[in-house]
Amino acid sequence: MTLEERLTAVRDVLKKESAPWGREPKIIAVTKYSTVEEILPLADLGIGDIGENRVQALREKLPGLEGKFNVHLIGRLQSNKVKYIVNDVCMIHSLDSLALAKEIDRQAQKAGRVMPALVQVNVAREPQKGGVEEEELLLFLRECARLPGLQVKGLMAIMPLGAERDQLFSLFQRMRLLLDRGRQEAIARVEMDELSMGMSQDYDLAARAGATMVRIGSALFR
């Protein structure tokens, strides 16, 4: 299959599974293992958003991307590396601590911008993964709302590797519930519009549960 055929297959699944929500999830093409030459054809296929996991790789690829994409930082971000990407990314998907929130705020204010971010939730309670515990989420959102250089736009989650599909779907549903609860709190300067979840192996379940963004790599770049 060609890249275009693989993309069409992914879009067909997303359209079907997200139909009850009335909003098809945006595809964030995960380009972690892809070269600039492999990424550029996505622009002609209507993909305008890509996700990079590592700051160094992002910075190395940027010059060759010719400004054709909105670049999302989707991997875990260390506070000392925020300054290297604050002018180049459209959104940070992995906001997982107050220390990181404060550094994003500081660097964004210095750059004269407000940085959109998604709060990563450790919904599966995996000790090796980053993310805010769901019991602490509302307090964390209120703390973030006090930072003028940061704009929370929603939530993000990374699901357990090797989990059964029933478990995955239940976790995806849990994330959607947390998003809706966050919206109901109506915290000033916090928007609960985006839910980034689902990857190549489970994006169909994520779309069915109400994801607004799916992060897809290997299903496109085989």
N, C-alpha and C positions, 0 to 999 in steps of 0.2 A: 504493500500500500504506500501511496505517496503521502507527504505531509498534509496536503489538501484533503485527501481521502480520510486520513486519521482524524483531522480536525472536524470534518463533516460528521463522522461517526460520533464524536464526543458531543457535538452540538445537538445532534438528533436525540441522544439520550437525555441531555439537559433539558431540552424543550419538552420532552414527554414527562419526565419526572417532576419538573417544576410547575407544570401546568396549573395545579390547584392553587398555587401561590400567586399566580398572575405576574410573576417576575422571574425571568430566566437568569441564572447566576452568571456573573461575569467570569470569563476564563482568565486566570492569571497564569501565563505560560512559565513554568519553572525552568529556568535556563542554567541551572547549576552545572550541568555536565555538557552544555552546548557551547559551541564556538560562535563568534559573531557571524560567521558565514552561514551557520545553521539557523541563527535567530532572525536575521534580516528578512527572509521570505515571509515570515509571519505577518509583517506589516501589509503586504499585498493581499493577505487572506483575511484581513479585517481584525487582526489581533493587535490591540494597542497597548496592552499591559503585560509586563513580564516581571517575574519575581526572582531575585537573587538571594542566596543564603549567606554568602560571605562578603564582608566589606571589601576585602582586597580584590576578589574576583570581579565585583561590581565596578570598582574603580578602573580595573584593567580593561574591561569591555566597553565602558561608556564612550570613549572616543570613536569607536568603530560603529556604534549604534546609530549615529547620525541624527540623534534627537527624535527618532521615529517612535519611541515607546515611552510610556509612563513606567518608571522603574519602582517596584515595591521591594522593600527589604523584608524578607519573610523568615530569615533565620535568627537565631538568638544573637542579640546585640549587646556587646560590652560597652559600658558607659564611656570608656576612654576612646572609643571609635566613632562615637556619634558625630564628632566634629568633621570627620572625613566624608560623611554622606549627607549632612544636613542640607546642602544646597542641591543635591542631585536626585533624591528620591521623592516620590509623590506621597508615600505612606509607609509607616513602619508597622508591621503586623505583629511584632513580638514584644510589646510593652508588658513587662512582667514584674516590675518592682518600682517602688517609689523613688529609689535612688536613680534608676534609669529615667523615670519620668522627669525628675528634677534636672538631670543633665540634658535631656532633649529640650526642655523648656529653656534652659540657659543658652544652649547653642543656637536654638531657633531664634530667640530674641536677639542674640548677637548678629545673626544673619538677616534680621529684619523680616522674619516670616513666622507663620504659625504652622507647626508640623502636625498633620493628621496622623493618628495612630489608632491601632486596635489593641485592646487589652487581651493578652493571652490568658486563657483560663485552663487550669490543670484539672479538667473535668473528670478524668480517669484516675486522678490522685496518684500519678506515677512519681515516685521519689526522684527519679533520674531526669525528669523533665521540668523545664521552667514553667512558670504560670502562676497566676493568682488563684488561691483556693476560693471556691464559690461562696463560702460563708463570709469571706472578706471582700467580696467583689463590690458591693455597694459603698462600703467605706472607702475602698480604693478609688472608685469613680469620683467620689466627692473630693478626695484629696487632689486628684488630677484636675478637677474642675477649677481649682484655685491657681493653676499655672497658666499664665497668659500666652506662653509660647507653644502650648500643647493643645490639640483639639482631639478629644476622643470621639471616634466615629462609629465604634461598635466593638465586637468581640472576635477572637480567633481561638482555634483549638487545633492541637495535633493529636490524633487518635493513636491508641496502642497498636504496635505492630503485631500482626498475627491474631488479632481478636476476631471472634466469630462475627458474622454479619449482623446477627440479631443484637449482639452487644453494641456493635458500632452504631446501628440505627438508633438504639436507645440513648447512646451518648450524644449523637447528633440532635435528637429531639430535646435532650436536656439542655444543650447549648441554645437551641432556639427559644426554649422557655426562659433561660437566663437573659437573653436579649430582650424578650418581650417584657420581662419584669423590670429590667433596667430602664426601658422606655417608659413604663408606667410610673416610675419614680420621678420622672421629669426633672432631672438634676440640671440646673442651669449650666450651660456651656458643655454639656455632654449629649452627644447624639448617638442613639442606638439604631443606626440605619444599616450597618454592614455586619455580616456574619461570614467570616472567612474560615471555611472548613471543607474537608474532602480533598482527596488526592487521586492519583490515577487509578488506584485499586478500589476506591469506594465513593467516587464522586457522584455516582447515581443515587446512593443512599443519602448523601449530604444534600443533594438537590431536592430529594423527596421530603427531607426534614426541614427545608426552608433556608438553606444556604443562599447567600447573595454573591459570594465569590468562591470559586473552587481553584485550587492550586494544582495544575496538571503538568507533569513533566514527561514521564516515560510513555504515556499513552499518545504523546505527540512525537517525541524524539526517540524512536526505536532504533 
